[in-house]
């Protein structure tokens, strides 16, 4: 069969789920010339999203954990194309990418279109600022590596400035405000506590982190981690209080300004370092794109087969998809990494069936295996769920920590295989002995 007759599978979005799917399909179909698999992403490299709070704090160097899409495609039988999708033509079965510009504003790649037989949307989600005044302009989200690095640079510059200035530290100068106490918010708070103390220990003797650096966590709900079990929420709250993180629960941010935030209780916190981590939505360009059904947070509505409701040639999964937790259910799958991983595994089987011409596709049923919240070196807590356990079991300490660390390794195994992941892990273990424990630039 000639290459131009191959079934064209187009995957838009190289997050954890999209990249795992492209890798599996490339290994099984692409290398054997049974289909042509193309992955599209707006960035050249992939970073595992749960690492973003560590990048923001400076606890890890992102360039040691990022994966090059071109290399991954070369090794695993799929093509990678750089660009950001902005339009879809269902009649022509064609995806359009906006022009790509370099940092100086020069156009590097002109507008392009890509044909597909099967389209998979896995573009993830962005932070939802709920149209709060000033949030988009004066706060930093942690949707991607660039934003995480931007926050780290601002934090580092603020500390260096405080170290070298002749005047006293000004109100708000070293005040961090995190809006939203979901997993990202609470993990960032703990990571910042550790990283700022390690940062100031490297010769920044004019800064007393216990006195000069304050971390504030604001949550509109009455407790931390409102989507997780109460026991996890309480354990995390107790740990953050030990770290002297200021918790403002049941408070809704109404405005973000250049010098801080305001809440509905008329509280104002001066801060030049505001992170917005409250709520998610799918990217705005998806709203009724090409006539497809979307919900109030821009997610594409899909059936339990992960096919979009109005087009059998288009699938969507992960945070950008509104999928019922089981066939016929009214509740949708929560936006969690484990769901995207499960759906990617199902779509791998599904698309192989589509390519071979089979009509009956499997249905997705969400399985909640529990949750883990990592507070850096201080604590890890979570719960495990499953039929063997007969419900939910609370875990913490070393066991929880090891399980949390294994999640990333499992992601790497899906991308590189066991042997390669093992060598990477050992290499990182040895290299850490000659490196600082926090990024100092």
DAMO-V109611 format. One record per pair of residues at least 12 apart in sequence whose ideal C-beta (glycine too) atoms are under 10 Angstrom apart, sorted by sequence separation. I is the first residue (numbers start at 1). J is the second residue. If there is no record, write none. Layout:
I & J
I & J
This chain:
9 & 21
25 & 37
26 & 38
68 & 80
69 & 81
70 & 82
83 & 95
85 & 97
86 & 98
97 & 109
98 & 110
99 & 111
100 & 112
127 & 139
129 & 141
139 & 151
140 & 152
161 & 173
162 & 174
176 & 188
197 & 209
200 & 212
221 & 233
224 & 236
225 & 237
237 & 249
251 & 263
252 & 264
254 & 266
259 & 271
260 & 272
282 & 294
286 & 298
288 & 300
302 & 314
303 & 315
306 & 318
321 & 333
349 & 361
350 & 362
370 & 382
371 & 383
372 & 384
382 & 394
383 & 395
409 & 421
412 & 424
9 & 22
24 & 37
26 & 39
47 & 60
69 & 82
83 & 96
84 & 97
85 & 98
86 & 99
97 & 110
98 & 111
99 & 112
127 & 140
128 & 141
161 & 174
176 & 189
196 & 209
197 & 210
200 & 213
223 & 236
224 & 237
248 & 261
250 & 263
251 & 264
252 & 265
254 & 267
255 & 268
257 & 270
259 & 272
260 & 273
261 & 274
282 & 295
285 & 298
286 & 299
302 & 315
308 & 321
309 & 322
322 & 335
349 & 362
350 & 363
370 & 383
371 & 384
381 & 394
382 & 395
383 & 396
408 & 421
409 & 422
412 & 425
11 & 25
23 & 37
25 & 39
51 & 65
81 & 95
83 & 97
84 & 98
97 & 111
98 & 112
127 & 141
140 & 154
158 & 172
159 & 173
178 & 192
195 & 209
196 & 210
199 & 213
223 & 237
250 & 264
251 & 265
253 & 267
257 & 271
258 & 272
260 & 274
281 & 295
284 & 298
286 & 300
294 & 308
300 & 314
302 & 316
319 & 333
321 & 335
325 & 339
347 & 361
350 & 364
369 & 383
370 & 384
371 & 385
381 & 395
382 & 396
11 & 26
22 & 37
47 & 62
51 & 66
82 & 97
83 & 98
84 & 99
96 & 111
97 & 112
126 & 141
127 & 142
158 & 173
159 & 174
248 & 263
250 & 265
256 & 271
259 & 274
261 & 276
281 & 296
282 & 297
283 & 298
293 & 308
294 & 309
300 & 315
301 & 316
302 & 317
306 & 321
318 & 333
319 & 334
320 & 335
346 & 361
347 & 362
368 & 383
369 & 384
370 & 385
380 & 395
381 & 396
384 & 399
409 & 424
9 & 25
21 & 37
22 & 38
23 & 39
47 & 63
81 & 97
83 & 99
84 & 100
96 & 112
97 & 113
127 & 143
158 & 174
176 & 192
193 & 209
196 & 212
197 & 213
224 & 240
233 & 249
251 & 267
253 & 269
258 & 274
281 & 297
282 & 298
283 & 299
292 & 308
293 & 309
300 & 316
317 & 333
319 & 335
323 & 339
346 & 362
368 & 384
369 & 385
370 & 386
380 & 396
381 & 397
384 & 400
409 & 425
9 & 26
22 & 39
45 & 62
48 & 65
83 & 100
95 & 112
96 & 113
97 & 114
126 & 143
158 & 175
176 & 193
193 & 210
196 & 213
248 & 265
257 & 274
280 & 297
281 & 298
282 & 299
292 & 309
293 & 310
299 & 316
300 & 317
306 & 323
318 & 335
319 & 336
346 & 363
347 & 364
368 & 385
369 & 386
379 & 396
380 & 397
382 & 399
383 & 400
408 & 425
21 & 39
22 & 40
45 & 63
47 & 65
48 & 66
82 & 100
95 & 113
96 & 114
125 & 143
126 & 144
158 & 176
256 & 274
279 & 297
280 & 298
281 & 299
282 & 300
290 & 308
292 & 310
293 & 311
302 & 320
305 & 323
318 & 336
319 & 337
321 & 339
346 & 364
367 & 385
368 & 386
379 & 397
380 & 398
382 & 400
22 & 41
46 & 65
47 & 66
48 & 67
94 & 113
95 & 114
124 & 143
155 & 174
196 & 215
248 & 267
280 & 299
291 & 310
292 & 311
299 & 318
302 & 321
304 & 323
318 & 337
321 & 340
345 & 364
346 & 365
367 & 386
370 & 389
380 & 399
381 & 400
382 & 401
384 & 403
9 & 29
19 & 39
45 & 65
46 & 66
47 & 67
94 & 114
95 & 115
124 & 144
127 & 147
176 & 196
193 & 213
217 & 237
256 & 276
290 & 310
291 & 311
299 & 319
300 & 320
301 & 321
302 & 322
303 & 323
304 & 324
319 & 339
320 & 340
323 & 343
367 & 387
380 & 400
381 & 401
405 & 425
9 & 30
18 & 39
45 & 66
46 & 67
92 & 113
93 & 114
94 & 115
95 & 116
155 & 176
192 & 213
248 & 269
253 & 274
290 & 311
299 & 320
300 & 321
301 & 322
302 & 323
303 & 324
304 & 325
318 & 339
319 & 340
343 & 364
371 & 392
379 & 400
380 & 401
382 & 403
7 & 29
18 & 40
19 & 41
44 & 66
45 & 67
46 & 68
93 & 115
94 & 116
174 & 196
193 & 215
292 & 314
294 & 316
297 & 319
298 & 320
299 & 321
300 & 322
301 & 323
302 & 324
304 & 326
305 & 327
317 & 339
318 & 340
321 & 343
342 & 364
370 & 392
379 & 401
380 & 402
382 & 404
6 & 29
18 & 41
43 & 66
45 & 68
46 & 69
92 & 115
93 & 116
192 & 215
217 & 240
224 & 247
226 & 249
246 & 269
253 & 276
297 & 320
299 & 322
300 & 323
301 & 324
304 & 327
317 & 340
318 & 341
342 & 365
343 & 366
370 & 393
372 & 395
373 & 396
380 & 403
381 & 404
6 & 30
44 & 68
45 & 69
87 & 111
89 & 113
92 & 116
93 & 117
95 & 119
191 & 215
223 & 247
290 & 314
292 & 316
298 & 322
299 & 323
303 & 327
304 & 328
317 & 341
342 & 366
368 & 392
370 & 394
372 & 396
377 & 401
380 & 404
14 & 39
44 & 69
45 & 70
86 & 111
93 & 118
94 & 119
151 & 176
190 & 215
215 & 240
224 & 249
253 & 278
289 & 314
297 & 322
304 & 329
317 & 342
318 & 343
339 & 364
342 & 367
370 & 395
376 & 401
380 & 405
9 & 35
10 & 36
11 & 37
12 & 38
13 & 39
14 & 40
15 & 41
43 & 69
44 & 70
45 & 71
46 & 72
82 & 108
83 & 109
87 & 113
89 & 115
93 & 119
95 & 121
189 & 215
223 & 249
252 & 278
294 & 320
295 & 321
296 & 322
317 & 343
318 & 344
374 & 400
375 & 401
6 & 33
7 & 34
8 & 35
9 & 36
10 & 37
11 & 38
12 & 39
13 & 40
14 & 41
19 & 46
45 & 72
82 & 109
83 & 110
188 & 215
189 & 216
190 & 217
222 & 249
223 & 250
294 & 321
295 & 322
316 & 343
317 & 344
339 & 366
342 & 369
373 & 400
374 & 401
6 & 34
7 & 35
8 & 36
9 & 37
10 & 38
11 & 39
12 & 40
13 & 41
14 & 42
18 & 46
41 & 69
81 & 109
83 & 111
88 & 116
189 & 217
215 & 243
217 & 245
218 & 246
219 & 247
220 & 248
221 & 249
222 & 250
294 & 322
315 & 343
338 & 366
339 & 367
341 & 369
372 & 400
6 & 35
7 & 36
8 & 37
9 & 38
10 & 39
11 & 40
12 & 41
13 & 42
14 & 43
19 & 48
40 & 69
83 & 112
85 & 114
90 & 119
188 & 217
215 & 244
216 & 245
217 & 246
218 & 247
219 & 248
220 & 249
221 & 250
293 & 322
304 & 333
317 & 346
338 & 367
339 & 368
372 & 401
374 & 403
3 & 33
6 & 36
7 & 37
8 & 38
9 & 39
10 & 40
11 & 41
12 & 42
14 & 44
16 & 46
39 & 69
82 & 112
214 & 244
215 & 245
216 & 246
217 & 247
218 & 248
219 & 249
220 & 250
221 & 251
286 & 316
302 & 332
317 & 347
336 & 366
338 & 368
374 & 404
2 & 33
5 & 36
6 & 37
14 & 45
15 & 46
16 & 47
81 & 112
83 & 114
88 & 119
186 & 217
214 & 245
215 & 246
216 & 247
217 & 248
218 & 249
219 & 250
220 & 251
221 & 252
301 & 332
302 & 333
316 & 347
333 & 364
338 & 369
372 & 403
373 & 404
374 & 405
1 & 33
4 & 36
14 & 46
15 & 47
16 & 48
185 & 217
214 & 246
215 & 247
216 & 248
217 & 249
218 & 250
219 & 251
220 & 252
315 & 347
333 & 365
334 & 366
336 & 368
338 & 370
372 & 404
1 & 34
3 & 36
15 & 48
16 & 49
39 & 72
81 & 114
88 & 121
174 & 207
185 & 218
186 & 219
218 & 251
219 & 252
220 & 253
299 & 332
317 & 350
333 & 366
336 & 369
338 & 371
370 & 403
372 & 405
374 & 407
15 & 49
16 & 50
39 & 73
85 & 119
185 & 219
210 & 244
218 & 252
219 & 253
282 & 316
286 & 320
332 & 366
334 & 368
338 & 372
372 & 406
38 & 73
79 & 114
174 & 209
189 & 224
218 & 253
286 & 321
315 & 350
328 & 363
331 & 366
333 & 368
336 & 371
372 & 407
37 & 73
44 & 80
85 & 121
142 & 178
181 & 217
282 & 318
283 & 319
299 & 335
315 & 351
327 & 363
329 & 365
39 & 76
151 & 188
155 & 192
159 & 196
163 & 200
169 & 206
174 & 211
175 & 212
176 & 213
177 & 214
178 & 215
179 & 216
180 & 217
181 & 218
182 & 219
282 & 319
283 & 320
295 & 332
306 & 343
326 & 363
327 & 364
329 & 366
334 & 371
44 & 82
85 & 123
139 & 177
141 & 179
142 & 180
162 & 200
169 & 207
174 & 212
175 & 213
176 & 214
177 & 215
178 & 216
179 & 217
180 & 218
181 & 219
186 & 224
281 & 319
282 & 320
297 & 335
306 & 344
326 & 364
327 & 365
37 & 76
39 & 78
40 & 79
41 & 80
43 & 82
84 & 123
139 & 178
141 & 180
156 & 195
160 & 199
169 & 208
173 & 212
174 & 213
175 & 214
176 & 215
177 & 216
178 & 217
179 & 218
180 & 219
181 & 220
182 & 221
185 & 224
186 & 225
280 & 319
281 & 320
282 & 321
315 & 354
324 & 363
325 & 364
326 & 365
37 & 77
38 & 78
39 & 79
40 & 80
41 & 81
42 & 82
139 & 179
148 & 188
155 & 195
156 & 196
159 & 199
163 & 203
164 & 204
173 & 213
174 & 214
175 & 215
176 & 216
177 & 217
178 & 218
179 & 219
180 & 220
181 & 221
185 & 225
280 & 320
282 & 322
306 & 346
324 & 364
325 & 365
326 & 366
36 & 77
37 & 78
38 & 79
39 & 80
40 & 81
41 & 82
42 & 83
43 & 84
143 & 184
151 & 192
155 & 196
159 & 200
163 & 204
165 & 206
174 & 215
175 & 216
176 & 217
177 & 218
178 & 219
179 & 220
180 & 221
183 & 224
302 & 343
305 & 346
306 & 347
313 & 354
323 & 364
324 & 365
325 & 366
326 & 367
35 & 77
36 & 78
37 & 79
38 & 80
39 & 81
40 & 82
41 & 83
42 & 84
142 & 184
162 & 204
163 & 205
164 & 206
169 & 211
172 & 214
181 & 223
182 & 224
183 & 225
186 & 228
304 & 346
305 & 347
312 & 354
324 & 366
325 & 367
30 & 73
35 & 78
36 & 79
37 & 80
38 & 81
40 & 83
41 & 84
42 & 85
141 & 184
142 & 185
152 & 195
156 & 199
163 & 206
169 & 212
181 & 224
182 & 225
218 & 261
220 & 263
307 & 350
321 & 364
323 & 366
325 & 368
31 & 75
33 & 77
40 & 84
41 & 85
135 & 179
155 & 199
160 & 204
162 & 206
163 & 207
168 & 212
169 & 213
181 & 225
182 & 226
183 & 227
216 & 260
220 & 264
306 & 350
31 & 76
32 & 77
40 & 85
159 & 204
162 & 207
181 & 226
182 & 227
183 & 228
216 & 261
218 & 263
305 & 350
306 & 351
26 & 72
30 & 76
31 & 77
142 & 188
182 & 228
186 & 232
190 & 236
315 & 361
22 & 69
26 & 73
30 & 77
31 & 78
132 & 179
159 & 206
160 & 207
186 & 233
189 & 236
193 & 240
307 & 354
312 & 359
317 & 364
19 & 67
26 & 74
27 & 75
28 & 76
29 & 77
30 & 78
159 & 207
23 & 72
26 & 75
27 & 76
28 & 77
29 & 78
30 & 79
163 & 212
183 & 232
187 & 236
190 & 239
193 & 242
194 & 243
218 & 267
312 & 361
19 & 69
22 & 72
23 & 73
26 & 76
27 & 77
129 & 179
159 & 209
162 & 212
186 & 236
189 & 239
190 & 240
193 & 243
22 & 73
25 & 76
26 & 77
27 & 78
129 & 180
162 & 213
186 & 237
189 & 240
192 & 243
193 & 244
218 & 269
23 & 75
24 & 76
25 & 77
26 & 78
127 & 179
128 & 180
181 & 233
193 & 245
14 & 67
19 & 72
23 & 76
24 & 77
25 & 78
26 & 79
127 & 180
159 & 212
183 & 236
186 & 239
190 & 243
192 & 245
216 & 269
282 & 335
19 & 73
22 & 76
23 & 77
24 & 78
159 & 213
186 & 240
189 & 243
281 & 335
307 & 361
14 & 69
22 & 77
23 & 78
40 & 95
42 & 97
158 & 213
181 & 236
190 & 245
214 & 269
216 & 271
280 & 335
305 & 360
306 & 361
22 & 78
42 & 98
181 & 237
189 & 245
218 & 274
279 & 335
305 & 361
306 & 362
19 & 76
21 & 78
22 & 79
38 & 95
40 & 97
127 & 184
189 & 246
214 & 271
216 & 273
221 & 278
304 & 361
305 & 362
306 & 363
14 & 72
22 & 80
42 & 100
155 & 213
189 & 247
215 & 273
216 & 274
217 & 275
219 & 277
220 & 278
303 & 361
304 & 362
305 & 363
306 & 364
14 & 73
19 & 78
181 & 240
186 & 245
218 & 277
219 & 278
220 & 279
304 & 363
305 & 364
213 & 273
217 & 277
218 & 278
303 & 363
304 & 364
377 & 437
19 & 80
186 & 247
303 & 364
304 & 365
302 & 364
304 & 366
181 & 245
14 & 80
181 & 247
341 & 407
11 & 78
178 & 245
181 & 248
181 & 249
9 & 78
10 & 79
11 & 80
12 & 81
176 & 245
177 & 246
179 & 248
338 & 407
341 & 410
345 & 414
176 & 246
337 & 407
341 & 411
344 & 414
10 & 81
12 & 83
175 & 246
177 & 248
12 & 84
13 & 85
40 & 112
179 & 251
12 & 85
179 & 252
180 & 253
341 & 414
40 & 114
179 & 253
337 & 411
10 & 85
49 & 124
12 & 88
38 & 114
49 & 125
177 & 253
38 & 115
179 & 256
38 & 116
36 & 115
66 & 145
177 & 256
36 & 116
65 & 145
36 & 117
37 & 118
39 & 120
41 & 122
42 & 123
192 & 273
35 & 117
41 & 123
63 & 145
179 & 261
10 & 93
12 & 95
35 & 118
37 & 120
39 & 122
40 & 123
62 & 145
177 & 260
192 & 275
10 & 94
56 & 140
62 & 146
177 & 261
179 & 263
8 & 93
10 & 95
12 & 97
175 & 260
56 & 142
62 & 148
63 & 149
189 & 275
55 & 142
62 & 149
172 & 259
188 & 275
60 & 148
171 & 259
172 & 260
189 & 277
52 & 141
53 & 142
55 & 144
56 & 145
171 & 260
188 & 277
52 & 142
55 & 145
58 & 148
62 & 152
130 & 220
185 & 275
187 & 277
52 & 143
55 & 146
56 & 147
57 & 148
58 & 149
184 & 275
185 & 276
186 & 277
52 & 144
55 & 147
56 & 148
177 & 269
185 & 277
25 & 118
49 & 142
52 & 145
55 & 148
56 & 149
58 & 151
59 & 152
176 & 269
177 & 270
178 & 271
184 & 277
185 & 278
49 & 143
51 & 145
54 & 148
55 & 149
56 & 150
57 & 151
58 & 152
175 & 269
177 & 271
183 & 277
184 & 278
25 & 120
49 & 144
52 & 147
53 & 148
56 & 151
57 & 152
58 & 153
175 & 270
176 & 271
177 & 272
178 & 273
179 & 274
180 & 275
182 & 277
49 & 145
52 & 148
55 & 151
56 & 152
172 & 268
175 & 271
176 & 272
177 & 273
178 & 274
179 & 275
180 & 276
181 & 277
182 & 278
184 & 280
47 & 144
51 & 148
52 & 149
55 & 152
56 & 153
58 & 155
172 & 269
173 & 270
174 & 271
175 & 272
176 & 273
177 & 274
178 & 275
179 & 276
180 & 277
181 & 278
182 & 279
22 & 120
47 & 145
53 & 151
54 & 152
56 & 154
57 & 155
58 & 156
171 & 269
172 & 270
173 & 271
174 & 272
175 & 273
176 & 274
177 & 275
178 & 276
179 & 277
180 & 278
182 & 280
21 & 120
46 & 145
49 & 148
52 & 151
56 & 155
171 & 270
172 & 271
173 & 272
174 & 273
175 & 274
176 & 275
177 & 276
178 & 277
179 & 278
180 & 279
22 & 122
45 & 145
170 & 270
171 & 271
172 & 272
173 & 273
178 & 278
179 & 279
180 & 280
21 & 122
43 & 144
47 & 148
172 & 273
12 & 114
18 & 120
20 & 122
42 & 144
43 & 145
170 & 272
172 & 274
17 & 120
18 & 121
19 & 122
43 & 146
10 & 114
12 & 116
18 & 122
10 & 115
11 & 116
17 & 122
18 & 123
8 & 114
10 & 116
16 & 122
18 & 124
8 & 115
9 & 116
10 & 117
11 & 118
12 & 119
13 & 120
15 & 122
17 & 124
227 & 334
8 & 116
9 & 117
10 & 118
11 & 119
12 & 120
13 & 121
14 & 122
15 & 123
16 & 124
227 & 335
7 & 116
8 & 117
9 & 118
10 & 119
11 & 120
12 & 121
13 & 122
14 & 123
15 & 124
227 & 336
7 & 117
8 & 118
9 & 119
10 & 120
11 & 121
12 & 122
13 & 123
14 & 124
15 & 125
4 & 115
6 & 117
7 & 118
8 & 119
9 & 120
10 & 121
11 & 122
12 & 123
13 & 124
11 & 123
139 & 253
158 & 272
158 & 273
138 & 255
139 & 256
155 & 272
135 & 253
138 & 256
154 & 272
155 & 273
57 & 176
134 & 253
135 & 254
137 & 256
138 & 257
154 & 273
132 & 252
133 & 253
134 & 254
135 & 255
136 & 256
137 & 257
138 & 258
155 & 275
132 & 253
133 & 254
134 & 255
135 & 256
137 & 258
138 & 259
130 & 252
132 & 254
133 & 255
134 & 256
138 & 260
139 & 261
151 & 273
130 & 253
132 & 255
133 & 256
134 & 257
138 & 261
151 & 274
129 & 253
132 & 256
133 & 257
134 & 258
151 & 275
53 & 178
134 & 260
135 & 261
129 & 256
134 & 261
148 & 275
56 & 184
134 & 262
147 & 275
15 & 144
132 & 261
133 & 262
147 & 276
53 & 183
57 & 187
132 & 262
53 & 184
56 & 187
57 & 188
60 & 191
52 & 184
53 & 185
56 & 188
57 & 189
59 & 191
139 & 271
243 & 375
50 & 183
53 & 186
54 & 187
57 & 190
58 & 191
59 & 192
138 & 271
140 & 273
142 & 275
143 & 276
242 & 375
243 & 376
50 & 184
53 & 187
54 & 188
57 & 191
58 & 192
138 & 272
139 & 273
140 & 274
141 & 275
142 & 276
143 & 277
239 & 373
49 & 184
52 & 187
53 & 188
56 & 191
57 & 192
59 & 194
60 & 195
139 & 274
140 & 275
141 & 276
142 & 277
240 & 375
243 & 378
52 & 188
53 & 189
55 & 191
56 & 192
57 & 193
58 & 194
59 & 195
138 & 274
139 & 275
140 & 276
141 & 277
239 & 375
242 & 378
243 & 379
50 & 187
53 & 190
54 & 191
57 & 194
58 & 195
139 & 276
140 & 277
141 & 278
143 & 280
236 & 373
242 & 379
53 & 191
57 & 195
58 & 196
138 & 276
139 & 277
232 & 370
235 & 373
240 & 378
53 & 192
56 & 195
57 & 196
59 & 198
135 & 274
139 & 278
232 & 371
236 & 375
239 & 378
240 & 379
54 & 194
58 & 198
134 & 274
136 & 276
143 & 283
232 & 372
233 & 373
235 & 375
239 & 379
54 & 195
57 & 198
58 & 199
135 & 276
229 & 370
232 & 373
238 & 379
239 & 380
57 & 199
228 & 370
229 & 371
239 & 381
135 & 278
228 & 371
236 & 379
238 & 381
132 & 276
227 & 371
228 & 372
235 & 379
236 & 380
228 & 373
235 & 380
236 & 381
130 & 276
132 & 278
225 & 371
235 & 381
236 & 382
129 & 276
234 & 381
235 & 382
127 & 275
128 & 276
130 & 278
225 & 373
233 & 381
127 & 276
129 & 278
130 & 279
224 & 373
232 & 381
127 & 277
128 & 278
129 & 279
231 & 381
232 & 382
127 & 278
128 & 279
130 & 281
232 & 383
127 & 279
128 & 280
129 & 281
231 & 383
126 & 279
127 & 280
128 & 281
183 & 336
228 & 381
229 & 382
125 & 279
126 & 280
127 & 281
128 & 282
183 & 337
228 & 382
229 & 383
125 & 280
126 & 281
228 & 383
124 & 280
125 & 281
126 & 282
225 & 381
229 & 385
125 & 282
126 & 283
239 & 396
124 & 282
125 & 283
126 & 284
123 & 282
124 & 283
235 & 394
123 & 283
232 & 392
121 & 282
231 & 392
235 & 396
123 & 285
232 & 394
123 & 286
229 & 392
231 & 394
232 & 395
232 & 396
121 & 286
229 & 394
231 & 396
121 & 289
128 & 297
128 & 298
121 & 292
125 & 297
126 & 298
125 & 298
125 & 299
123 & 300
121 & 299
121 & 300
121 & 302
194 & 375
195 & 376
193 & 375
194 & 376
190 & 373
191 & 374
193 & 376
194 & 377
190 & 374
191 & 375
192 & 376
193 & 377
194 & 378
121 & 306
190 & 375
191 & 376
193 & 378
120 & 306
187 & 373
189 & 375
190 & 376
191 & 377
98 & 285
121 & 308
186 & 373
187 & 374
189 & 376
190 & 377
191 & 378
183 & 371
186 & 374
187 & 375
188 & 376
190 & 378
119 & 308
183 & 372
186 & 375
187 & 376
190 & 379
183 & 373
190 & 380
182 & 373
183 & 374
119 & 311
121 & 314
122 & 315
123 & 316
125 & 318
126 & 319
187 & 380
118 & 312
119 & 313
120 & 314
121 & 315
122 & 316
124 & 318
125 & 319
126 & 320
95 & 290
118 & 313
119 & 314
120 & 315
121 & 316
122 & 317
123 & 318
124 & 319
125 & 320
117 & 313
118 & 314
119 & 315
120 & 316
121 & 317
122 & 318
123 & 319
124 & 320
86 & 283
88 & 285
116 & 313
118 & 315
119 & 316
120 & 317
121 & 318
122 & 319
123 & 320
85 & 283
87 & 285
88 & 286
116 & 314
120 & 318
122 & 320
123 & 321
84 & 283
86 & 285
90 & 289
91 & 290
121 & 320
122 & 321
85 & 285
90 & 290
121 & 321
84 & 285
85 & 286
88 & 289
89 & 290
90 & 291
87 & 289
88 & 290
90 & 292
86 & 289
87 & 290
88 & 291
85 & 289
88 & 292
125 & 335
124 & 335
124 & 340
90 & 308
93 & 311
122 & 340
56 & 275
90 & 310
93 & 313
90 & 311
93 & 314
122 & 343
53 & 275
122 & 344
88 & 311
90 & 313
53 & 277
90 & 314
120 & 344
52 & 277
122 & 347
88 & 314
120 & 347
118 & 347
120 & 350
120 & 351
118 & 350
118 & 351
202 & 436
201 & 436
202 & 437
118 & 354
201 & 437
202 & 438
204 & 440
117 & 354
118 & 355
199 & 436
201 & 438
203 & 440
117 & 355
198 & 436
199 & 437
200 & 438
202 & 440
198 & 437
199 & 438
198 & 438
199 & 439
197 & 438
198 & 439
199 & 440
195 & 437
196 & 438
198 & 440
194 & 437
195 & 438
194 & 438
195 & 439
13 & 283
49 & 319
160 & 440
160 & 441
156 & 438
156 & 439
156 & 440
156 & 441
152 & 438
153 & 439
50 & 337
152 & 439
49 & 337
153 & 441
48 & 337
152 & 441
149 & 439
49 & 340
21 & 315
21 & 317
21 & 318
18 & 317
17 & 317
18 & 318
17 & 318
16 & 318
17 & 319
18 & 320
13 & 316
15 & 318
17 & 320
10 & 314
11 & 315
12 & 316
13 & 317
15 & 319
17 & 321
13 & 318
15 & 320
9 & 315
13 & 319
13 & 320
12 & 320
37 & 351
35 & 351
35 & 352
59 & 376
34 & 352
59 & 377
21 & 340
25 & 344
29 & 348
35 & 354
57 & 376
17 & 337
20 & 340
21 & 341
24 & 344
28 & 348
35 & 355
54 & 374
16 & 337
20 & 341
23 & 344
24 & 345
27 & 348
34 & 355
35 & 356
53 & 374
15 & 337
17 & 339
18 & 340
21 & 343
22 & 344
25 & 347
29 & 351
34 & 356
50 & 372
54 & 376
17 & 340
21 & 344
24 & 347
25 & 348
28 & 351
29 & 352
53 & 376
16 & 340
17 & 341
20 & 344
21 & 345
24 & 348
28 & 352
50 & 374
15 & 340
16 & 341
17 & 342
19 & 344
20 & 345
21 & 346
23 & 348
24 & 349
17 & 343
18 & 344
21 & 347
22 & 348
25 & 351
29 & 355
17 & 344
20 & 347
21 & 348
24 & 351
25 & 352
28 & 355
29 & 356
16 & 344
17 & 345
20 & 348
24 & 352
15 & 344
18 & 347
17 & 347
21 & 351
25 & 355
11 & 344
11 & 347
76 & 415
11 & 351
75 & 415
76 & 416
75 & 416
76 & 417
9 & 351
75 & 417
65 & 408
72 & 415
7 & 351
72 & 416
9 & 354
67 & 412
75 & 420
9 & 355
7 & 354
65 & 412
7 & 355
67 & 415
6 & 355
7 & 356
67 & 416
7 & 357
50 & 404
50 & 407
51 & 408
50 & 408
48 & 407
65 & 424
48 & 408
64 & 424
50 & 411
48 & 411
64 & 427
65 & 428
48 & 412
64 & 428
48 & 415
64 & 431
60 & 428
64 & 432
46 & 415
64 & 435
61 & 435
61 & 436
60 & 437
61 & 438
62 & 439
58 & 436
59 & 437
60 & 438
61 & 439
58 & 437
59 & 438
60 & 439
58 & 438
59 & 439
61 & 441
57 & 438
58 & 439
57 & 439
58 & 440
58 & 441
55 & 439
54 & 439
24 & 414
27 & 417
20 & 411
23 & 414
24 & 415
16 & 408
19 & 411
23 & 415
21 & 414
22 & 415
23 & 416
20 & 414
23 & 417
16 & 411
19 & 414
20 & 415
19 & 415
17 & 414
16 & 414
16 & 415
